[in-house]
């Protein structure tokens, strides 16, 4: 009996000691993270889910001191950031614990950041200084200033396929020693006069650049009178012949994709019928990010149509979009301010109700439009919003893009209209994947000097690949 009482007394003493220690300065007010999160849930009357067990076995010092009872966002940041975790609102009052998303903040914080930026420049002169600083920083962050010169090798071109009103040939362009940009070039056929140029960087959609919607977009623009270049993402499509898809999320992907666009544009500039005074770019999702970056950095681009990527709170979830820290430039920027760097060049911002661009008409677009007002060119930026649609670059969004490109690149939209004056995409010839390959069905035509080592790719920029050595 005495022994049992002794054990009970020890237990009570231990539990009392533990509870006191958990909430005193003697152990820095240490508390299990799960308990701290439960307290936040109780204070703000919300539900917090941790289905992936990210809170398990973690303890936080000064835990309850870090809770701001008047601000749930600050509370989450204070208690979760030491563990590189975040709480993302799924539905009203329901949050999920996730690994820290450096590319994504809350919608409220995104809007607040835009207001802060708007207050930091009030006229064209101030904005031009800001834009110049951003551009310089982005070039450095991407590593473009360290890129080796384009090799003197001739591009690999396949036989031209001719269709009604347009032609298609595939290209492999050596943009860096041993590194090839791969894609297809669509041209008006017959081509007998100067033609506008349009880059169409691929995004993270299924089917890669071979999908129907990408072929249709390129075909229609070529029929209207443009030389159109569709090209692969890094470690996607034929780029996988050099770098497997597992390397797509290396930050160097972002650098290569920007260089792909710039150096393909350099090549097209050498073509007899390319009118470099009329250059446009359009892409969706990851291709939308590339559209923003290329327009901000390359003054040759005169018209841009970024699709479903202009958001104040989401900067692109793939390192091929946000992995080089360009959004840290200027003490913090975002895709909205980068879109504003297009001013005063014509720009159509396409958004929808089913992704992170759902607030564009009320939040992001007015910010960009204000920048255009600095130049007296408010009417040169437009927003096409599709509230009942999701994250894609499908027909309705293309229908908004065609007339915009036609107007500002002097294209003939009548060439794609039916007898009733409606745009008709049914005349496009959809090619099988093998037709769109430059290096053969099994990569048998890949040049012998093709680089296949990711570490060597980083070395071209004087960098070390740290991703595989964490």
C-alpha positions in Angstrom: 0.0 0.0 0.0 2.8 2.4 1.0 4.6 1.5 -2.2 1.5 2.4 -4.3 1.2 5.7 -2.5 4.8 6.5 -3.1 4.4 5.7 -6.8 1.3 7.9 -7.0 3.1 10.8 -5.2 6.0 10.6 -7.6 3.6 10.6 -10.5 1.7 13.6 -9.2 5.0 15.4 -8.5 6.3 14.6 -12.0 3.1 15.7 -13.8 2.9 18.9 -11.7 6.6 19.6 -12.4 6.0 19.0 -16.1 3.0 21.3 -16.3 4.8 24.1 -14.5 7.9 23.7 -16.5 5.8 23.8 -19.7 4.5 27.2 -18.9 7.4 29.0 -17.1 10.6 30.7 -18.2 12.6 27.8 -16.7 12.3 26.0 -20.0 11.4 29.0 -22.2 7.7 28.3 -22.0 8.2 25.2 -24.2 5.0 23.5 -25.4 4.2 20.7 -27.9 3.3 22.4 -31.2 0.0 20.5 -31.4 -1.1 22.1 -28.2 -0.2 25.6 -29.4 -2.2 25.0 -32.6 -5.2 23.7 -30.7 -5.1 26.8 -28.6 -5.1 29.0 -31.8 -8.1 26.9 -33.0 -10.0 27.6 -29.8 -9.2 31.3 -29.7 -10.3 32.0 -33.3 -13.0 29.3 -33.4 -11.6 27.6 -36.5 -10.8 24.0 -37.5 -7.1 23.2 -38.2 -6.3 20.0 -40.0 -2.9 18.2 -39.9 -3.6 15.1 -42.0 0.1 14.8 -43.0 1.3 14.7 -39.4 3.5 17.7 -39.9 3.0 18.9 -36.3 4.0 15.6 -34.7 6.9 15.5 -32.2 7.6 19.2 -32.5 8.0 21.6 -29.6 8.0 25.4 -29.6 9.7 27.7 -27.1 7.7 30.7 -25.9 4.7 29.1 -27.6 1.7 30.9 -26.2 3.6 34.2 -26.1 3.7 33.9 -29.9 -0.1 33.9 -30.3 -1.6 37.2 -31.2 -5.2 36.9 -30.1 -6.3 39.6 -32.5 -4.7 38.3 -35.7 -4.8 34.6 -36.8 -2.4 35.2 -39.7 0.3 36.6 -37.4 -0.3 33.8 -34.9 0.2 31.1 -37.6 3.3 32.8 -38.9 4.8 33.2 -35.4 4.3 29.5 -34.4 4.7 27.7 -37.7 7.5 29.6 -39.4 10.3 28.2 -37.1 9.4 24.8 -38.6 9.0 26.0 -42.2 5.3 25.2 -42.0 2.2 27.3 -42.8 -1.6 27.1 -42.4 -3.6 27.4 -45.6 -7.3 28.2 -45.5 -9.2 25.5 -47.4 -12.7 26.8 -46.9 -14.0 29.5 -44.5 -12.8 28.7 -41.0 -11.0 25.5 -42.0 -7.2 25.5 -42.3 -4.7 22.8 -43.3 -1.1 22.6 -42.1 1.3 22.5 -45.0 5.0 22.7 -45.6 6.0 26.4 -46.0 4.9 27.7 -49.3 7.4 30.5 -50.2 5.5 31.2 -53.4 2.1 31.6 -51.8 0.7 34.0 -49.1 -2.8 34.7 -48.0 -5.1 36.7 -50.3 -5.3 39.4 -47.6 -1.5 39.7 -47.4 -1.3 39.8 -51.2 -3.8 42.7 -51.4 -2.0 44.5 -48.6 1.3 44.1 -50.4 -0.2 45.7 -53.5 -1.4 48.7 -51.5 2.1 49.1 -50.0 3.7 49.0 -53.5 1.1 51.5 -54.8 2.0 53.9 -52.0 5.7 53.7 -52.8 5.5 55.4 -56.2 3.1 58.1 -57.3 4.3 59.1 -60.8 6.0 57.9 -63.9 9.5 59.0 -62.8 9.3 57.1 -59.5 7.9 54.0 -61.2 10.6 54.0 -63.9 13.3 54.0 -61.2 11.5 51.1 -59.5 11.1 49.2 -62.8 14.8 49.7 -63.7 15.9 48.3 -60.3 13.5 45.3 -60.6 14.7 44.5 -64.1 18.4 44.7 -63.1 17.8 42.5 -60.1 15.8 39.9 -62.1 18.5 39.6 -64.7 21.0 38.9 -62.0 18.7 36.5 -60.1 18.0 34.5 -63.2 21.7 34.5 -63.9 21.2 35.8 -67.5 24.2 38.1 -67.0 26.4 35.1 -66.4 25.1 33.0 -69.3 27.7 31.9 -71.9 27.2 33.3 -75.4 25.0 31.5 -77.8 27.0 28.9 -79.8 27.6 29.5 -83.5 26.1 26.2 -84.5 23.3 26.1 -87.0 19.8 25.2 -85.7 18.5 21.7 -86.4 15.4 22.0 -88.6 13.1 19.3 -89.8 11.3 19.1 -93.1 8.5 21.7 -93.4 4.9 20.4 -93.4 2.6 22.5 -95.5 -1.1 23.0 -94.7 -3.8 25.4 -95.9 -2.7 28.8 -94.8 0.3 27.8 -92.7 3.4 25.5 -92.4 5.1 23.8 -89.5 8.8 22.8 -89.0 10.5 21.7 -85.8 13.6 23.3 -84.4 16.5 22.4 -82.0 18.4 25.5 -81.2 21.7 25.3 -79.2 21.2 28.2 -76.7 24.1 27.2 -74.5 27.1 24.9 -75.2 25.4 21.5 -75.5 21.9 22.7 -74.3 19.1 22.7 -76.9 15.8 24.5 -76.9 13.3 22.3 -78.7 10.0 23.3 -80.3 8.1 24.0 -83.5 7.8 27.0 -85.7 4.5 27.8 -87.4 4.6 30.3 -90.3 2.0 31.8 -92.7 2.0 29.8 -96.0 2.8 31.0 -98.5 5.1 33.5 -96.7 5.8 36.4 -99.1 5.8 39.5 -96.8 7.0 40.6 -93.4 5.3 38.8 -90.6 4.8 39.5 -86.9 6.5 37.1 -84.4 4.8 35.5 -81.4 6.5 33.3 -78.8 4.2 30.8 -77.1 6.1 29.3 -74.1 4.6 26.0 -72.9 2.9 25.6 -69.5 2.4 22.8 -67.0 -0.6 21.4 -68.9 -1.1 17.7 -69.7 0.0 16.8 -73.2 2.9 19.3 -73.1 3.3 21.5 -76.2 1.9 18.7 -78.3 -1.6 19.0 -76.9 -4.5 20.1 -79.2 -5.0 23.5 -77.6 -1.4 24.5 -78.1 -1.4 23.4 -81.7 -4.6 25.2 -82.3 -3.4 28.4 -80.8 -0.2 28.4 -82.9 -2.0 27.4 -86.1 -4.6 30.2 -85.8 -2.0 32.8 -85.1 0.1 31.7 -88.1 -2.9 31.8 -90.3 -3.5 35.4 -89.2 0.0 36.2 -90.4 2.5 35.6 -87.6 5.6 33.5 -87.3 4.9 31.5 -84.1 7.4 29.6 -81.9 6.1 27.0 -79.5 8.8 25.5 -77.3 9.2 23.0 -74.4 9.7 23.7 -70.7 13.0 22.6 -69.3 13.0 18.8 -68.6 9.7 18.5 -70.4 9.0 17.3 -73.9 12.1 16.7 -75.9 14.2 18.5 -73.3 13.9 15.2 -71.3 16.4 13.7 -73.8 19.0 15.8 -72.0 17.5 16.3 -68.5 15.0 13.9 -67.0 11.7 15.2 -65.6 12.9 14.8 -62.1 15.2 17.9 -62.7 12.3 20.1 -63.8 12.0 21.4 -60.2 15.7 22.6 -60.1 15.9 26.3 -60.0 18.1 26.4 -63.1 15.0 25.4 -65.0 13.7 29.0 -64.6 16.9 30.4 -66.1 16.9 28.1 -69.1 13.3 28.8 -69.9 13.9 32.5 -70.0 17.0 32.0 -72.2 15.0 29.7 -74.4 12.6 32.5 -75.2 15.2 35.2 -75.7 17.5 33.1 -77.8 14.8 31.6 -80.0 13.8 35.2 -80.5 17.4 36.0 -81.5 17.2 33.2 -84.1 13.8 34.3 -85.5 15.2 37.8 -85.9 17.6 36.4 -88.5 14.8 35.2 -90.7 14.1 37.1 -93.9 10.4 37.8 -93.3 10.4 38.4 -89.5 9.2 41.8 -88.6 10.9 42.5 -85.2 8.9 45.6 -84.7 5.9 43.4 -84.1 6.7 40.8 -81.5 4.2 39.3 -79.1 4.2 36.6 -76.4 1.5 34.5 -74.8 1.3 31.4 -72.6 -0.8 30.0 -69.8 0.1 28.8 -66.3 3.9 28.2 -66.2 3.8 29.6 -69.8 2.0 32.6 -68.3 4.9 33.1 -65.9 7.3 33.0 -68.8 5.2 35.5 -70.6 5.5 37.9 -67.7 9.2 37.4 -67.3 10.1 37.8 -71.0 8.0 40.9 -71.4 9.6 42.5 -68.3 13.1 41.7 -69.4 13.1 41.9 -73.2 12.1 45.2 -74.8 11.7 43.6 -78.2 8.4 42.2 -77.0 5.6 44.7 -77.9 2.4 42.9 -77.0 1.8 40.4 -74.2 -1.0 38.1 -73.1 -0.3 36.4 -69.8 -2.9 33.8 -69.0 -4.0 32.6 -65.5 -0.9 33.7 -63.7 -1.3 37.4 -62.6 -1.9 37.0 -58.9 -1.0 39.1 -55.9 -0.7 36.1 -53.6 0.7 33.3 -55.8 4.0 33.6 -57.6 4.1 30.1 -59.2 4.3 26.9 -57.3 7.1 25.4 -59.5 10.8 26.3 -59.0 10.9 26.8 -62.8 8.8 29.9 -62.1 9.8 31.1 -58.6 13.0 29.2 -57.8 15.5 31.9 -58.5 14.2 34.4 -56.0 13.2 37.0 -58.5 10.1 37.8 -56.3 12.6 38.9 -53.6 13.8 41.7 -55.9 13.1 45.3 -54.8 12.6 44.1 -51.2 9.7 42.0 -52.4 7.7 42.0 -55.6 5.0 39.8 -57.2 3.6 38.8 -60.5 1.3 41.8 -60.6 4.1 44.3 -60.3 6.0 42.2 -62.9 3.0 42.4 -65.2 3.0 46.2 -64.7 6.6 46.3 -66.1 5.0 45.8 -69.5 3.6 49.3 -69.4 3.0 51.1 -71.7 3.0 48.2 -74.2 -0.4 46.6 -75.0 -1.2 43.8 -72.5 -4.2 41.5 -72.1 -4.4 39.9 -68.7 -6.6 36.7 -68.8 -8.0 35.4 -65.5 -10.7 33.0 -64.2 -12.8 32.2 -61.1 -11.3 28.8 -60.4 -7.7 29.6 -59.4 -5.5 32.2 -57.8 -6.5 34.8 -60.4 -10.1 34.9 -59.3 -9.6 38.4 -57.7 -8.0 39.9 -60.7 -10.7 42.3 -61.8 -11.1 43.8 -58.3 -7.5 43.5 -56.9 -4.7 42.9 -59.5 -6.0 44.6 -62.6 -6.6 48.0 -61.1 -3.0 48.0 -59.8 -1.6 47.3 -63.3 -4.0 49.8 -64.9 -2.8 52.5 -62.5 0.8 52.0 -63.8 -0.4 52.4 -67.4 -2.0 55.7 -66.3 1.5 57.0 -65.5 2.1 57.0 -69.3 -1.4 58.2 -70.2 -2.0 54.7 -71.8 -4.7 53.3 -69.5 -6.6 51.8 -72.5 -3.7 49.7 -73.6 -4.2 47.2 -70.8 -7.3 45.0 -70.6 -8.6 42.1 -68.5 -10.6 39.2 -69.9 -12.1 37.4 -66.9 -13.9 34.1 -66.9 -15.6 33.7 -63.5 -17.0 30.3 -64.2 -13.9 28.7 -65.6 -10.7 27.2 -64.2 -7.0 27.0 -64.7 -6.5 26.5 -68.5 -5.9 28.2 -71.8 -8.9 26.7 -73.6 -11.2 28.0 -76.4 -12.9 30.9 -74.6 -9.6 32.4 -73.5 -8.1 32.0 -77.0 -11.1 33.8 -78.4 -10.2 36.8 -76.2 -6.5 36.6 -77.2 -6.9 36.4 -81.0 -8.5 39.8 -81.6 -6.1 41.5 -79.1 -3.1 40.1 -80.9 -4.7 41.0 -84.3 -5.3 44.6 -83.2 -1.8 45.3 -81.8 0.3 43.2 -84.1 -1.5 44.1 -87.2 -2.7 40.6 -88.0 -5.5 39.7 -90.4 -8.2 38.1 -88.2 -10.5 37.7 -91.2 -8.3 34.8 -92.3 -9.6 32.7 -89.4 -13.3 33.7 -89.5 -16.0 31.7 -91.2 -18.6 33.1 -93.6 -20.6 34.5 -90.7 -17.7 36.4 -89.3 -17.0 34.1 -86.3 -13.6 32.7 -85.4 -13.4 29.1 -86.6 -10.8 26.8 -85.2 -12.0 23.7 -87.0 -9.7 24.2 -90.0 -6.6 23.4 -87.9 -4.7 20.2 -88.7 -3.8 18.5 -85.5 -0.5 16.6 -85.8 0.6 13.5 -83.9 3.3 13.9 -81.4 6.0 12.2 -83.6 5.4 14.9 -86.2 6.4 17.6 -83.7 9.7 16.1 -82.6 12.9 17.5 -83.9 15.3 14.8 -82.7 13.4 11.7 -83.8 10.9 9.4 -82.2 13.5 7.9 -79.9 15.9 10.8 -79.8 18.2 9.3 -82.3 19.0 12.6 -83.9 20.0 14.4 -80.7 23.4 16.1 -81.4 26.4 14.2 -80.0 27.5 17.2 -77.9 24.2 17.4 -76.0 24.8 18.1 -72.3 23.1 15.6 -70.0 24.7 16.4 -66.6 22.8 18.9 -64.4 25.9 19.8 -62.4 27.7 20.8 -65.6 24.7 22.9 -66.5 25.0 24.9 -63.3 28.8 25.2 -63.9 28.1 27.0 -67.1 26.8 29.9 -65.0 29.6 29.6 -62.4 27.2 28.0 -59.9 27.0 24.8 -57.9 23.9 22.5 -57.9 22.9 22.4 -54.3 19.5 20.7 -54.7 21.0 17.2 -54.8 23.2 17.8 -51.8 20.8 18.9 -49.1 
